[in-house]
Amino acid sequence: MLHCPPSLPSGFRLLYADDALLALDKPAGLLSVPGRGEDKQDCLSARVQASYPDAQIVHRLDMATSGILLMARGAPMQRLLSIAFQTRALEKHYVAIVSGLMPDDAGSIDLPLAADWPQRPRQKVDLHLGKPSLTHWQVLARDPVQGRSTVRLTPVTGRSHQLRVHLQALGHPILGDALYASGADAAHPRLMLHACTLRLAHPLTGAPLEINCPAPFLPDGLDRQPACA
């Protein structure tokens, strides 16, 4: 059973906690780890480590992305969870609102990605030098009035900005994306991308563990799975 403690006064919300790992709900606009410069030291990992000194970062979410971020309790657990990410032993799902009405109900985007060095931190599709990158997607809802679609995204690989670049390449950029959308599509108060579900084998027991975190920007009842069952 998931242990779901309440929000803590130190500025983060726990979705799950035990002796091996922590799952946090990262808000949009907060760094996962410290950045360069004194003005970029506030981040989720630092807030968590103030209450859990043994917490170690395992993976990151873009600053603009919200949702589930996993941290390990101590170096041995960090190694085990890092291996799980590297070997793709975890299942991750995101939800996003994208521009336009996607004509198909589901599909895959298999396009290699590479850094766009002249326009860092942007990434780009590069058929010759890019690293293999694969994303599965499924339409959850379409809004013909506003001309947008809500999609579930399942990245198989974990490239930087993978979901954002893949959706742009498909012709349906994520709303609120200041890097990859333009005009009205970019003019939203936040990036409409959220890490909503994480499934893995518990690093100590091997038991299946599923963590859910509903997207704050989705209508009630649409892909809303409670964080605590």
C-alpha positions as CSV (number, residue, x, y, z in Angstrom):
1,M,0.0,0.0,0.0
2,L,1.2,3.5,-0.8
3,H,2.2,5.7,2.0
4,C,0.9,9.1,1.2
5,P,1.9,11.7,3.8
6,P,0.5,15.3,3.6
7,S,2.2,18.3,2.2
8,L,5.1,19.5,4.3
9,P,6.0,23.1,5.3
10,S,9.3,22.9,3.5
11,G,7.8,23.4,0.1
12,F,7.2,20.1,-1.5
13,R,4.5,17.4,-1.6
14,L,5.2,13.7,-1.0
15,L,3.3,11.2,-3.1
16,Y,5.1,8.2,-1.6
17,A,7.8,7.6,1.0
18,D,9.6,4.6,2.5
19,D,13.1,3.6,3.5
20,A,14.2,3.1,-0.1
21,L,12.7,6.0,-2.1
22,L,10.6,9.1,-2.2
23,A,8.2,10.2,-4.9
24,L,7.5,14.0,-5.1
25,D,5.0,16.1,-7.0
26,K,7.3,18.7,-8.7
27,P,5.4,21.9,-9.5
28,A,5.9,23.6,-12.9
29,G,8.5,26.4,-12.8
30,L,10.7,24.7,-10.1
31,L,14.1,23.3,-11.0
32,S,14.7,19.6,-10.2
33,V,18.3,20.3,-9.2
34,P,20.4,23.5,-8.6
35,G,21.3,25.5,-11.6
36,R,24.2,27.8,-12.3
37,G,24.1,31.1,-10.3
38,E,22.9,32.1,-6.9
39,D,19.4,32.8,-8.2
40,K,19.0,29.1,-9.3
41,Q,19.8,27.3,-6.1
42,D,16.1,26.8,-5.0
43,C,15.1,23.5,-6.4
44,L,13.0,20.4,-5.5
45,S,16.0,18.3,-4.5
46,A,17.3,20.9,-2.1
47,R,13.9,21.3,-0.5
48,V,13.6,17.6,0.0
49,Q,17.2,17.2,1.3
50,A,16.4,19.7,4.0
51,S,14.0,17.2,5.5
52,Y,15.5,13.9,4.1
53,P,19.3,14.4,4.1
54,D,19.9,11.0,2.5
55,A,17.7,11.8,-0.5
56,Q,19.6,11.5,-3.8
57,I,18.4,12.6,-7.3
58,V,17.8,9.7,-9.7
59,H,16.3,11.5,-12.7
60,R,15.1,15.0,-13.6
61,L,12.1,16.8,-15.0
62,D,12.4,20.0,-17.1
63,M,11.8,23.1,-15.0
64,A,8.6,23.8,-16.9
65,T,7.2,20.3,-16.5
66,S,5.3,19.2,-13.4
67,G,4.6,15.8,-11.9
68,I,6.3,12.8,-10.4
69,L,10.0,12.9,-9.6
70,L,11.7,10.0,-7.9
71,M,14.5,10.3,-5.3
72,A,16.5,7.5,-3.7
73,R,17.2,7.1,0.0
74,G,21.0,6.8,0.1
75,A,23.7,5.8,-2.4
76,P,22.9,2.1,-2.7
77,M,19.3,2.8,-3.6
78,Q,20.4,5.6,-6.0
79,R,22.5,3.0,-7.9
80,L,19.7,0.5,-8.1
81,L,17.1,3.1,-9.3
82,S,19.6,4.7,-11.7
83,I,20.1,1.2,-13.3
84,A,16.3,0.8,-13.5
85,F,16.1,4.1,-15.4
86,Q,19.0,3.2,-17.7
87,T,17.7,-0.2,-18.5
88,R,14.2,1.1,-19.0
89,A,12.8,-1.1,-16.3
90,L,10.4,1.6,-15.3
91,E,7.2,2.6,-17.1
92,K,6.5,6.4,-17.3
93,H,3.4,8.1,-18.5
94,Y,2.8,11.8,-19.1
95,V,-0.3,13.8,-20.1
96,A,-0.2,16.9,-22.3
97,I,-2.5,19.3,-24.0
98,V,-1.3,19.9,-27.6
99,S,-2.2,22.3,-30.4
100,G,-4.6,21.0,-33.0
101,L,-6.9,18.0,-33.4
102,M,-4.8,14.9,-33.8
103,P,-6.4,12.8,-36.6
104,D,-5.4,9.4,-35.3
105,D,-6.3,7.9,-31.9
106,A,-2.8,6.5,-31.2
107,G,0.6,6.2,-32.7
108,S,4.4,6.3,-32.1
109,I,7.0,8.9,-32.9
110,D,10.4,7.3,-33.8
111,L,12.7,10.2,-34.6
112,P,16.4,10.6,-33.5
113,L,17.2,13.7,-31.4
114,A,20.3,15.8,-31.0
115,A,21.3,19.0,-29.3
116,D,20.7,22.1,-31.4
117,W,24.0,23.8,-30.3
118,P,23.4,27.2,-31.9
119,Q,20.1,27.5,-30.1
120,R,20.9,25.8,-26.8
121,P,19.1,24.4,-24.7
122,R,16.9,23.5,-27.7
123,Q,17.0,20.0,-29.1
124,K,16.2,19.0,-32.7
125,V,15.4,16.0,-34.9
126,D,18.6,14.9,-36.6
127,L,18.3,11.9,-38.9
128,H,22.0,11.6,-39.3
129,L,23.6,12.4,-35.9
130,G,20.6,12.1,-33.5
131,K,20.2,9.4,-30.8
132,P,17.4,6.9,-31.2
133,S,14.2,8.3,-29.5
134,L,10.8,6.7,-29.3
135,T,7.5,8.0,-27.9
136,H,4.1,6.3,-27.9
137,W,1.0,8.5,-27.7
138,Q,-2.7,8.1,-27.2
139,V,-5.4,10.7,-27.6
140,L,-7.6,11.0,-24.4
141,A,-9.8,13.9,-25.7
142,R,-10.3,16.4,-28.5
143,D,-11.6,19.9,-28.1
144,P,-12.9,21.1,-31.6
145,V,-13.9,24.5,-30.2
146,Q,-10.4,25.4,-28.9
147,G,-8.6,23.3,-31.5
148,R,-6.6,21.2,-29.1
149,S,-6.1,17.6,-28.0
150,T,-5.3,15.9,-24.7
151,V,-2.8,13.1,-25.0
152,R,-1.2,10.4,-22.9
153,L,2.6,10.1,-23.7
154,T,4.8,7.1,-23.0
155,P,8.5,7.7,-23.6
156,V,10.5,4.6,-24.3
157,T,13.8,6.5,-24.4
158,G,14.6,9.4,-22.1
159,R,16.2,12.1,-24.3
160,S,16.3,15.7,-23.2
161,H,13.1,17.5,-24.3
162,Q,12.0,14.3,-26.1
163,L,8.3,14.7,-25.7
164,R,8.3,18.4,-26.5
165,V,10.4,18.0,-29.7
166,H,8.5,14.9,-30.8
167,L,5.1,16.6,-30.5
168,Q,6.4,19.6,-32.4
169,A,7.7,17.4,-35.1
170,L,4.3,15.7,-35.4
171,G,2.8,19.2,-36.0
172,H,1.1,19.4,-32.6
173,P,3.4,21.3,-30.2
174,I,2.6,21.2,-26.5
175,L,0.7,24.3,-25.4
176,G,2.7,26.8,-23.3
177,D,6.0,25.6,-24.7
178,A,8.2,28.6,-24.9
179,L,11.0,26.7,-26.8
180,Y,9.0,24.7,-29.3
181,A,5.7,26.3,-29.8
182,S,5.0,29.8,-31.2
183,G,2.3,32.5,-31.3
184,A,-0.9,31.6,-29.5
185,D,0.3,28.1,-28.8
186,A,3.1,29.4,-26.7
187,A,1.0,32.0,-24.9
188,H,-0.1,29.9,-21.9
189,P,0.8,30.5,-18.2
190,R,2.6,27.2,-18.1
191,L,3.8,24.2,-20.1
192,M,0.9,21.8,-20.4
193,L,3.0,18.7,-19.7
194,H,2.8,16.6,-16.5
195,A,4.4,13.3,-15.4
196,C,1.3,11.5,-14.1
197,T,2.2,7.8,-13.6
198,L,5.3,5.9,-12.7
199,R,5.4,2.1,-12.4
200,L,8.4,0.1,-11.2
201,A,9.5,-2.9,-9.2
202,H,10.4,-1.8,-5.7
203,P,14.2,-1.8,-5.4
204,L,14.1,-3.7,-2.1
205,T,11.1,-6.1,-2.3
206,G,10.6,-6.4,-6.1
207,A,6.9,-5.8,-5.5
208,P,5.1,-3.8,-8.2
209,L,4.8,-0.2,-7.2
210,E,2.6,2.4,-9.0
211,I,2.6,6.1,-8.2
212,N,0.0,8.4,-9.6
213,C,-0.3,12.2,-9.7
214,P,-3.2,13.9,-11.5
215,A,-2.4,16.8,-13.8
216,P,-3.6,20.1,-12.3
217,F,-4.6,21.4,-15.7
218,L,-6.9,18.6,-16.8
219,P,-10.7,18.7,-16.4
220,D,-12.1,16.6,-13.6
221,G,-12.6,13.0,-14.6
222,L,-10.1,13.1,-17.5
223,D,-7.2,10.7,-16.8
224,R,-7.6,11.6,-13.1
225,Q,-6.2,8.8,-11.0
226,P,-5.9,9.6,-7.3
227,A,-2.4,9.7,-5.8
228,C,-3.6,7.5,-3.0
229,A,-5.8,4.5,-3.6
